[in-house]
Amino acid sequence: MIATTSPATSQNKFEKFKAEKDGLAVKDELERFAQMGWEAVDKTDLEHRLKWLGIFYRPVTPGKFMLRLRIPNGILTSEQMQTLAEIVQRYGEDGSADITTRQNLQLRGLRLEDMPDIFQRLKAVGMTSVQSGMDNVRNITGSPVAGIDGDELIDTRELVKNVQDMITNSGEGNPAFTNLPRKFNIAIEGGRDNSVHAEINDIAFVPAYKDGELGFNVVVGGFFSAKRCEAAIPLNAWVPPNDEVVDLCRAILTVYRDNGLRANRQKARLMWLIDEWGLDKFRSEVEAELGRELKTAAEKDEIDWDKRDRIGVYKQLQPGLNYVGLHVPVGRFTADNLFELARLAEVYGESEIRLTVEQNAIIPHIPDDKLAAFLAEPLLEQFSIDPSPLTRSLVSCTGAQYCGFALVETKQRALAIARELDSELNLAHRVRIHWTGCPNSCGQPQVADIGLMGTKVRKDGKTVEGVDLYMGGKVGKDAHLGTCVRKGIPCDELPEVLRDILINDFGATPKH
């Protein structure tokens, strides 16, 4: 059954236009849109429905579109990355690619006229962007070192792919899940360090032993929005690491699709439904949809490490092989960067590149006898394996350069301030600073040691760019969300404010 919009929600403009035409319907109209030009496309199709294909109209760059891909578990081949490089290269200075906080890539500066050709190129190398925007399930995340980490518990790669294939009909588009009440996030963790930030996902699977068998405990309902942020809560359910993971995702999505709140989009995320029903009823409805009872959760999960960023050189599970984590400053690639990463992975590894939720890249499968030559490659001067402490742990959303929602410029400002403070301060350990340009929290400031959320503030009688300050977020074991501790700091005062916080709260000392 595909959910329909009830009369009670008819005043919600999003539910209204979804009822008029499913977002996925524009897939069959893309050729026509490309021929007619973006300015002639129906406004709702242009600004909303194209997002069902991953195509985002950006008012701040009219005529230049963003394309959000689907990269399950953040894993790409050299051939795929070369194809992306060719796409980005075509658009010159306007073309770039950003790693997202969901192990994904967003390509920028693209023209609508070229989208049919781009889609053909993507399909030829087994890639898709379908159902990556609006009221759909976002990229499925998993451990960035799945299958290569010697301390791994469960290799999540196949599970992540199977969940994505179920949701998207193997990338062709699946109308059963294109009309959710709002967006939806799923993560599957196979290691001990909570690399996927389970607590901020609508569904997350974390390793746990039950009666001696290794599987997953399930948490549900985690989300960020402009009005409310909540950590995921236990479903009191355990599943084995097989197709039951896919079945449970399908059942929860169906229950959410058919019963989620739709009148007020601020209350349309999964946690609001759980609040309204209570966890026991929600679990019962999921079991009814699943057609069987769920096993109760294991007493504890196996998340017992602090978070690891995987930057640097590490021995793999496979003898004689290494994976190398590269720091990509604020996650931004040029076409040349993409070409070079594809080449390095092919020459030194097994033509594979992995992305992390910290917006960095990993090249695995590098033999011991090739490691020295790899580390001498010029790209590693730009994408360091040993960056300075603040720069190393920096995460940033797109910001006002490309995103119309952002209230401040983030990426370049974040990098400049981090580098300035790194040059002035000694830090005994890394401090994670996350920037987000608006309350939508794409940069996830609530999970950072120091989180900065863009806002507008008054200074000297003028409106200027500023931030609200969050502190106390913790990732890894015992993860929890931080809280806003100070509002309305002008951005030009931020270096001094952060310097004081780093000295007083994180033990930093001046270098000079």
Backbone hydrogen bonds, N-H to C=O, Kabsch-Sander energy under -0.5 kcal/mol:
donor,donor_aa,acceptor,acceptor_aa,energy
9,T,6,S,-1.7
10,S,7,P,-1.6
12,N,9,T,-1.7
13,K,11,Q,-0.6
16,K,12,N,-2.4
17,F,13,K,-2.3
18,K,14,F,-2.0
19,A,15,E,-2.0
20,E,16,K,-1.6
21,K,17,F,-1.7
25,A,22,D,-1.8
26,V,23,G,-1.4
27,K,24,L,-1.9
28,D,25,A,-1.2
29,E,26,V,-1.0
30,L,26,V,-0.6
30,L,27,K,-0.7
33,F,29,E,-2.6
34,A,30,L,-2.6
35,Q,31,E,-1.8
36,M,32,R,-2.2
37,G,33,F,-1.7
40,A,37,G,-1.5
41,V,38,W,-1.1
46,L,42,D,-2.9
47,E,43,K,-2.8
48,H,44,T,-1.9
49,R,44,T,-2.0
50,L,45,D,-2.2
51,K,48,H,-1.8
52,W,49,R,-1.9
53,L,50,L,-1.5
54,G,51,K,-1.3
55,I,50,L,-2.2
56,F,54,G,-0.6
56,F,66,M,-3.2
57,Y,46,L,-0.5
57,Y,55,I,-0.6
61,T,58,R,-1.8
64,K,61,T,-2.6
65,F,63,G,-0.6
65,F,110,L,-4.3
66,M,56,F,-2.2
67,L,107,L,-2.6
68,R,54,G,-2.6
68,R,66,M,-0.5
69,L,67,L,-0.6
69,L,105,L,-2.4
70,R,128,T,-2.1
73,N,140,I,-2.4
74,G,71,I,-2.7
75,I,72,P,-1.4
76,L,353,I,-3.2
78,S,351,S,-1.6
81,M,77,T,-2.5
82,Q,78,S,-2.7
83,T,79,E,-2.1
84,L,80,Q,-2.2
85,A,81,M,-2.4
86,E,82,Q,-2.3
87,I,83,T,-2.0
88,V,84,L,-2.7
89,Q,85,A,-2.9
90,R,86,E,-1.3
91,Y,88,V,-1.6
92,G,89,Q,-1.9
94,D,91,Y,-1.6
95,G,92,G,-1.5
96,S,108,R,-1.0
97,A,333,F,-2.2
98,D,106,Q,-2.4
99,I,331,G,-3.0
100,T,104,N,-2.2
103,Q,100,T,-1.0
106,Q,98,D,-2.1
107,L,67,L,-2.9
108,R,96,S,-2.9
110,L,65,F,-2.3
114,D,111,R,-1.1
115,M,112,L,-1.4
118,I,114,D,-2.5
119,F,115,M,-3.0
120,Q,116,P,-1.8
121,R,117,D,-2.2
122,L,118,I,-2.5
123,K,119,F,-2.6
124,A,120,Q,-1.9
125,V,121,R,-0.8
125,V,122,L,-1.0
126,G,123,K,-1.6
127,M,122,L,-2.8
128,T,70,R,-0.6
131,Q,52,W,-3.7
132,S,129,S,-1.0
133,G,51,K,-0.7
136,N,134,M,-2.2
138,R,184,F,-3.0
141,T,186,I,-1.7
143,S,188,I,-0.6
146,A,143,S,-1.5
148,I,145,V,-1.9
149,D,145,V,-1.3
150,G,148,I,-0.6
152,E,149,D,-1.8
153,L,190,G,-2.2
154,I,190,G,-2.0
156,T,154,I,-0.8
160,V,156,T,-2.8
161,K,157,R,-2.2
162,N,158,E,-2.6
163,V,159,L,-2.4
164,Q,160,V,-2.3
165,D,161,K,-2.8
166,M,162,N,-2.0
167,I,163,V,-2.1
168,T,164,Q,-2.7
169,N,165,D,-1.2
170,S,165,D,-1.8
172,E,169,N,-1.7
173,G,168,T,-3.2
177,F,174,N,-2.1
178,T,175,P,-1.1
180,L,135,D,-1.7
184,F,136,N,-1.6
187,A,203,I,-1.9
188,I,141,T,-2.6
189,E,205,F,-2.9
197,H,194,N,-1.6
200,I,197,H,-2.1
201,N,198,A,-1.7
202,D,185,N,-0.9
203,I,185,N,-1.8
204,A,219,V,-2.4
205,F,187,A,-2.0
206,V,204,A,-0.5
206,V,217,N,-2.6
208,A,215,G,-2.2
210,K,213,E,-2.9
213,E,210,K,-2.3
215,G,208,A,-2.7
216,F,239,V,-3.0
217,N,206,V,-2.8
218,V,237,A,-1.7
219,V,204,A,-2.5
220,V,233,I,-3.0
221,G,202,D,-2.2
222,G,201,N,-2.0
223,F,230,E,-2.4
225,S,228,R,-1.0
230,E,223,F,-2.5
232,A,199,E,-2.3
233,I,220,V,-3.0
235,L,218,V,-2.7
238,W,295,K,-2.0
239,V,216,F,-2.3
242,N,240,P,-2.1
245,V,242,N,-2.1
246,V,242,N,-0.6
247,D,243,D,-2.7
248,L,244,E,-2.3
249,C,245,V,-2.1
250,R,246,V,-2.4
251,A,247,D,-2.3
252,I,248,L,-2.7
253,L,249,C,-2.6
254,T,250,R,-2.2
255,V,251,A,-2.4
256,Y,252,I,-2.6
257,R,253,L,-2.9
258,D,254,T,-2.4
259,N,255,V,-1.5
260,G,256,Y,-2.6
265,R,263,A,-0.6
267,K,264,N,-2.1
268,A,265,R,-1.1
272,W,269,R,-1.1
273,L,269,R,-0.9
273,L,270,L,-0.6
274,I,270,L,-2.1
275,D,271,M,-2.6
276,E,272,W,-2.2
277,W,273,L,-2.5
278,G,274,I,-2.9
282,F,278,G,-2.2
283,R,279,L,-2.8
284,S,280,D,-2.1
285,E,281,K,-2.7
286,V,282,F,-2.1
287,E,283,R,-2.3
288,A,284,S,-2.4
289,E,285,E,-2.1
290,L,286,V,-2.5
291,G,287,E,-2.2
292,R,287,E,-1.2
295,K,238,W,-0.7
302,E,207,P,-2.9
304,D,192,R,-0.7
304,D,302,E,-1.3
305,W,192,R,-2.2
312,G,325,G,-2.1
314,Y,323,Y,-2.4
316,Q,321,L,-2.5
317,L,148,I,-2.2
321,L,318,Q,-1.7
322,N,366,I,-1.5
323,Y,314,Y,-2.4
324,V,363,I,-2.4
325,G,312,G,-3.0
326,L,324,V,-0.5
326,L,361,A,-3.7
327,H,384,S,-2.6
328,V,326,L,-0.7
331,G,328,V,-2.8
332,R,329,P,-1.7
333,F,97,A,-3.6
338,L,334,T,-1.9
339,F,335,A,-2.5
340,E,336,D,-2.5
341,L,337,N,-2.7
342,A,338,L,-2.3
343,R,339,F,-2.2
344,L,340,E,-2.9
345,A,341,L,-2.5
346,E,342,A,-1.6
347,V,343,R,-2.9
348,Y,344,L,-2.6
349,G,344,L,-0.7
349,G,345,A,-0.9
350,E,364,P,-0.6
351,S,345,A,-2.5
353,I,76,L,-2.8
354,R,362,I,-2.8
355,L,74,G,-2.4
356,T,360,N,-2.0
359,Q,356,T,-1.7
361,A,326,L,-2.0
362,I,354,R,-2.8
363,I,324,V,-2.4
366,I,322,N,-2.9
368,D,320,G,-1.9
370,K,367,P,-1.7
371,L,367,P,-0.9
371,L,368,D,-0.8
372,A,368,D,-0.5
374,F,370,K,-2.3
375,L,371,L,-2.6
376,A,372,A,-0.9
377,E,374,F,-1.8
380,L,377,E,-1.6
381,E,378,P,-2.1
382,Q,378,P,-0.7
382,Q,379,L,-0.9
383,F,379,L,-3.1
384,S,382,Q,-0.9
392,R,388,S,-2.8
393,S,389,P,-1.2
394,L,391,T,-1.3
395,V,433,I,-2.0
397,C,435,W,-1.3
400,A,408,V,-1.6
402,Y,399,G,-1.3
403,C,399,G,-2.4
404,G,402,Y,-0.5
407,L,437,G,-3.0
414,A,410,T,-3.6
415,L,411,K,-2.2
416,A,412,Q,-2.4
417,I,413,R,-2.6
418,A,414,A,-2.3
419,R,415,L,-2.4
420,E,416,A,-2.1
421,L,417,I,-2.6
422,D,418,A,-2.5
423,S,419,R,-1.7
424,E,420,E,-0.8
424,E,421,L,-0.5
425,L,421,L,-2.1
426,N,509,T,-3.5
433,I,393,S,-0.5
433,I,431,V,-0.7
434,H,432,R,-0.5
434,H,450,I,-2.1
435,W,395,V,-2.7
436,T,452,L,-2.6
441,S,438,C,-1.7
444,Q,441,S,-1.6
447,V,444,Q,-1.5
448,A,445,P,-1.1
449,D,432,R,-1.0
450,I,432,R,-2.3
451,G,470,Y,-2.7
452,L,434,H,-2.9
453,M,468,D,-2.5
454,G,436,T,-3.2
454,G,452,L,-0.5
455,T,466,G,-2.5
457,V,464,V,-2.7
459,K,462,K,-3.1
462,K,459,K,-1.9
464,V,457,V,-3.2
464,V,462,K,-0.6
466,G,455,T,-2.7
467,V,489,I,-2.2
468,D,453,M,-2.5
469,L,486,R,-3.5
470,Y,451,G,-3.4
471,M,483,T,-2.3
472,G,449,D,-1.2
473,G,448,A,-1.7
474,K,480,H,-2.9
477,K,305,W,-1.3
479,A,476,G,-0.8
480,H,474,K,-1.5
482,G,446,Q,-3.5
483,T,471,M,-2.2
485,V,469,L,-3.0
486,R,469,L,-1.4
489,I,467,V,-3.1
491,C,465,E,-2.7
493,E,490,P,-1.8
494,L,491,C,-1.0
497,V,493,E,-1.9
498,L,494,L,-3.2
499,R,495,P,-2.2
500,D,496,E,-2.1
501,I,497,V,-2.1
502,L,498,L,-2.9
503,I,499,R,-2.0
504,N,500,D,-3.0
505,D,501,I,-3.0
506,F,501,I,-0.8
506,F,502,L,-0.8
507,G,503,I,-0.6
508,A,502,L,-2.5
509,T,426,N,-1.9
511,K,424,E,-2.9
